[in-house]
Amino acid sequence: MKPALLALGLTLVSQAASATTCYFEVDRTILLQGACDFEFTGNGGFEIYGPDPNPRGEAYFREVIRFDLTGNGLGTAVFTGGEGSHLHGMLRNLDRQGACWTNDQGSLCAWAE
């Protein structure tokens, strides 16, 4: 089990990005697994950035996932496809289960390293 649960940071204010271990799955396809950058955005929200696929700085976009609380203890995640800057999809009505936010379509998890 991973030590610190980042999902517990719902009451924390915005912080600088930190190294994290993440897992993101949509429709049984793993889009992100392993090292990522995590940043609280306030009001219980956060952003996750996948590893930089091109550290030389050439034009390429990282996987970006933004999570926001929507009320009644549920959340929504919007994400890019990793190979482009456009919105790739959205997961609605995510329910917190331990270190993850999940629904029937996918899961978003983050653990502090």
C-alpha positions in Angstrom: 0.0 0.0 0.0 1.3 3.5 -0.8 2.1 5.7 2.2 0.4 9.1 1.7 -2.9 9.4 0.0 -3.0 12.6 -2.1 -6.8 12.4 -2.4 -6.9 13.3 1.3 -5.5 16.7 0.3 -9.0 18.0 -0.4 -8.8 20.5 2.4 -5.3 21.8 1.4 -4.8 25.0 -0.5 -3.0 25.1 -3.9 0.6 23.8 -3.7 3.5 23.5 -6.1 3.7 20.4 -8.3 5.2 17.3 -6.6 6.5 14.0 -7.7 3.8 11.4 -7.4 2.8 7.9 -8.6 -0.4 7.9 -10.6 -2.7 5.5 -12.3 -5.3 6.6 -14.8 -7.6 4.2 -16.7 -10.5 4.8 -19.1 -12.6 2.1 -20.7 -10.2 -0.6 -19.5 -7.3 1.2 -21.2 -4.4 2.4 -19.0 -3.5 5.9 -20.1 -1.0 6.7 -17.3 0.8 4.4 -14.8 3.8 5.4 -12.8 5.6 8.7 -12.2 3.7 11.9 -12.7 3.5 15.5 -11.4 0.6 16.4 -9.1 -0.6 19.8 -8.2 -3.5 20.9 -5.9 -5.6 23.6 -7.6 -7.8 24.6 -4.7 -11.3 23.8 -3.6 -10.5 20.1 -3.6 -9.3 20.0 -7.2 -6.0 18.9 -8.6 -4.1 18.4 -11.9 -1.9 15.5 -12.9 0.7 15.7 -15.6 2.2 12.6 -17.2 5.9 12.3 -17.8 7.4 14.6 -20.4 7.6 12.3 -23.5 10.1 14.6 -25.2 12.4 16.3 -22.7 14.3 18.1 -25.5 11.5 20.6 -25.7 10.2 19.8 -29.1 6.5 20.3 -29.7 4.7 17.6 -28.0 2.0 17.6 -25.3 2.0 15.7 -22.0 -1.0 13.8 -20.8 -2.9 16.3 -18.5 -5.8 15.4 -16.2 -7.8 17.9 -14.3 -10.0 16.8 -11.4 -12.7 19.0 -9.8 -15.2 18.3 -7.1 -18.7 18.7 -8.3 -20.8 18.3 -5.2 -22.2 15.5 -3.1 -18.7 14.0 -2.7 -18.4 13.4 -6.4 -15.9 14.7 -8.9 -15.2 15.1 -12.6 -12.0 14.6 -14.5 -11.2 16.0 -18.0 -8.1 14.9 -19.8 -6.1 15.3 -23.0 -5.0 12.4 -25.2 -1.3 13.0 -24.6 -0.5 13.5 -28.3 -2.4 16.7 -28.7 -3.6 19.7 -26.8 -7.3 19.1 -27.3 -9.7 17.7 -24.8 -9.8 13.9 -25.2 -12.5 12.9 -22.8 -14.3 13.4 -19.5 -15.2 11.1 -16.6 -18.2 12.3 -14.6 -19.6 11.2 -11.2 -16.3 9.9 -9.9 -16.6 8.5 -6.3 -13.7 8.4 -4.0 -12.5 5.0 -3.0 -9.2 5.1 -1.0 -6.5 6.8 -3.2 -8.7 6.7 -6.3 -11.7 8.4 -7.8 -13.7 5.9 -9.8 -16.9 5.2 -11.8 -17.9 2.4 -14.2 -15.9 4.0 -17.0 -12.5 4.6 -15.3 -10.2 5.3 -12.3 -7.9 8.1 -11.4 -5.4 7.4 -8.5 -2.5 9.3 -7.0 0.0 8.4 -4.2 2.8 10.6 -2.8 6.2 9.1 -3.2 
